[in-house]
Amino acid sequence: MAEEVVFDLTRYQFYEVARVEDLPNGERLFIEVDTESIVIFNIAGHFFAIADICTHDGGPLGDGDIDGYQVICPRHGARFDVRNGKAVALPAFIDVPAYPVRVVDGNIEIGVPTST
């Protein structure tokens, strides 16, 4: 069973993106941070973020169905684990970037890598 990524939070710049109540269980939020298209998922009260691009053909990923902790690409059925970005089913075999998500004072914050 796949595990969540443990991020070195000192290597990320965090941005406040929404209030917790704005992203109910089972929903997702699409954002742009530093030109990165990212989708944040709320699965059973836990927040996960991955790049909103399928590594198979460059299409959008975030609109796909959720099956447990996997998002299914709506174009060709590739599957990715939202906890760590791992490609878990063909036709994709390259992982998507995963981003740390934290909740501070009721605000959802997303971390993007710093350039240093």
Buried (B, 14 or more C-beta within 10 A) or exposed (E): EBEBBEBEEEEBEBBEBBEBEEBEEEEBBEBEBEEBBBBBBBBEEBBBBBBBBBBBEEBBBBBBEEEEBBBBBBBEBBBBBBBBBBBBBEBBEEBBBBBBBBEEEEBBBBBBBEEE
